[in-house]
């Protein structure tokens, strides 16, 4: 199983990672606001992640790290 980490403090909530995920397990948090004032991306079901790293590839701010 892949381990995915988000640096939520620098995420601007653009949603590109959410759109890129083939398993549809990423979302923009509705109940969190980071220190920059944005709603960050979060993973909703880590056990379903296949480790493709499409999310990390699409992220313009290098917020996401995928470890296999």
C-alpha positions as CSV (number, residue, x, y, z in Angstrom):
1,X,0.0,0.0,0.0
2,X,1.3,3.5,-0.8
3,X,1.8,6.2,1.8
4,X,0.6,9.6,0.7
5,X,1.4,12.7,2.7
6,X,0.1,16.3,2.1
7,X,1.8,19.4,3.3
8,X,-1.5,21.0,4.1
9,X,0.0,24.3,5.2
10,X,1.1,25.2,1.6
11,X,-1.9,23.6,-0.3
12,X,-3.9,26.3,-2.1
13,X,-6.9,24.0,-2.7
14,X,-6.8,24.2,-6.5
15,X,-8.3,20.7,-6.9
16,X,-6.0,19.5,-9.7
17,X,-5.0,16.5,-7.6
18,X,-8.7,15.7,-6.9
19,X,-9.4,15.7,-10.7
20,X,-6.3,13.6,-11.4
21,X,-7.1,10.7,-9.0
22,X,-8.3,7.6,-10.8
23,X,-9.8,6.2,-7.6
24,X,-11.6,9.4,-6.6
25,X,-10.3,9.3,-3.1
26,X,-9.1,12.9,-2.8
27,X,-11.3,15.9,-1.9
28,X,-11.0,19.5,-0.8
29,X,-11.6,19.7,2.9
30,X,-14.7,21.6,3.8
31,X,-14.0,21.7,7.5
32,X,-10.3,22.7,7.5
33,X,-8.5,25.9,6.7
34,X,-4.7,26.1,6.5
35,X,-2.5,28.9,7.6
36,X,-2.8,30.6,4.2
37,X,-6.6,30.6,4.5
38,X,-7.3,27.9,1.9
39,X,-9.2,24.6,2.2
40,X,-6.5,22.0,1.6
41,X,-6.8,18.7,-0.3
42,X,-7.2,15.6,1.9
43,X,-7.4,11.8,1.2
44,X,-10.7,10.2,2.1
45,X,-9.7,6.5,1.8
46,X,-6.0,5.9,2.0
47,X,-6.5,2.1,1.9
48,X,-7.9,2.4,-1.7
49,X,-4.8,4.3,-3.0
50,X,-2.9,2.5,-5.7
51,X,0.2,4.6,-5.5
52,X,0.0,5.9,-9.1
53,X,1.2,9.4,-8.0
54,X,-1.0,11.2,-10.5
55,X,-2.0,13.6,-7.7
56,X,1.7,14.5,-6.9
57,X,2.5,14.9,-10.6
58,X,-0.4,17.3,-11.1
59,X,0.3,19.4,-8.0
60,X,1.8,22.7,-9.0
61,X,3.1,23.4,-5.5
62,X,4.7,20.0,-4.7
63,X,2.4,19.5,-1.7
64,X,2.0,15.8,-2.2
65,X,4.5,13.0,-1.5
66,X,3.8,9.4,-2.6
67,X,5.9,6.6,-1.1
68,X,5.5,3.0,-2.3
